[in-house]
């Protein structure tokens, strides 16, 4: 599936800071891919109208059982409000048992630097995964 391109639900003021989140999710089996994909589209629709959402993109790699999200928010509170709201909250609960692993990373940038490139997001996710592995080597061995 191609990348869902960066959408801008709420255009930011260029002189403000944006709170960015990138994530990588891997599901346990190919049987879980269609369900995860359909649920991710529901969350995608939600983010497109979420208060404080400054931009978002999604990559689905079903043949690798892997999904990536990239989003920018007015602040941390806007991101957390989105995560606690339905349908996202229910999706997180419903898909927990299908997850093999996930990585999250957060940072701030001037809003004028949006959209964030996928190259930057992948680099930061790799850095975060290495940091997580250094903090918890037994978790990485279990994968």
N, C-alpha and C positions, 0 to 999 in steps of 0.2 A: 504494500500500500504506500502511496506517496505521502510525503509529509503534509499534514494540514498546515497551511501557511499561517504566519503571524497575523492575528486579528487584533484590532484595537477597540475594545468595548467602550473605554472612557479615555479619550485623548489626554495625555498628561501635559502639564505646564512644563516647558523645557527647563525651567530653573529650579525644579524640585528633584528630590531623590526618589528612586524607585527601589522597592524591595523585591528581589528576584529569587525565584525558586526553580531549580531543575531537579528532576527525579528520573530514576530508572527502575522499572518494575520487571521482574522475570517471573512468569508463571511456571508451575510445576510440570505440566504436561501439555501436549498439543490439544488435548480435549478441553483444557481450560481457556484456550485462546479465543474462541468465538464469544464466550461469555464475558471475558475480560474486555474484549474489543467493544462489544455492545454497551457494556456499562461505562466504558471510557467515553463513548460518544454522548451518553447522557450527561456525564460530568462536563464534557466539552460544551454542550448546549448551556449548561448552568453558568460556566465561567464567562460565556459571551454576554451575559446580562448581569453579572455580579457587580455590586457596588465596589468601587476601588480597584477593579481589574483594569490594568493599563495595557495588557497584551498577553497573548498566549499562542502556543504552537504545540503540535503533537506529532510524534513519529511512532508508527506501529510497524514492528518487524515480526510478523506472525511466524515466519519460518525459523526465527531465533527464539520465539516465545518471549519477546522483549518489547517493552513499550516505554517511551520517553515523553516527559512533559516538560515544558518550559513556560514560565509565566512571570509577569511583572505586576506589582501591586503598589497602590498608593502608600501602603505601610504594612507592617506585620499584622496589625489588627484586622485589616481588610482580608488578608490571606486566611487568617484563622477563622474569621467569620464565615468565609466561603467554605472552608473545610468542615465546619460544624453544621452548616445548613444542609437540608435535603435538596437534592438526592445524594450529594457527595458523602455525607455522613453514613447513610445506609449502604452506599456502594463500598466504602472502606470496610464496613463490618461484614458484608456479604462476600467479599472477595478475599478476606484474610486467609482462609484455609487453602486458597488456590496459589498463594504466593510462595515462590522459592526464595526470592531475595529482593531487596530494594535498597536504593541509595537515594539520599536527599542531600541537597546542598543549597545554601542561602547566601546571598550577598547583596550589597547595595551599589547602585550606579546612578549617575546623574540621568534624569529622565530623557535628556537630549541624546543619550547613547543608545536608546531603544530603537529598533529591536536588537536584542542580544542574538548573536549568531549561534547556530548549533555547534560550530567548532568550539566556541568558548564554553558552552554548556557541557559538552562532552569532556573537555579538558578539566573543568571544575569537578564533574562527577568522578572522573578517574582519580583526581587528587583526593577527593573525599573518601572514596573507596579505600585508597591506600592508607589514609589517616585512620579510618575505621578499623582496618586490618591490624594496624600497629597497636591500637587500643584494645583489640579483642582478637588475638590470633586464633583462639579455639573456634570462634564463630566462622572464620574463613576456612579453616580445615574441615568444618562440617559441611561446607558447600560441596 
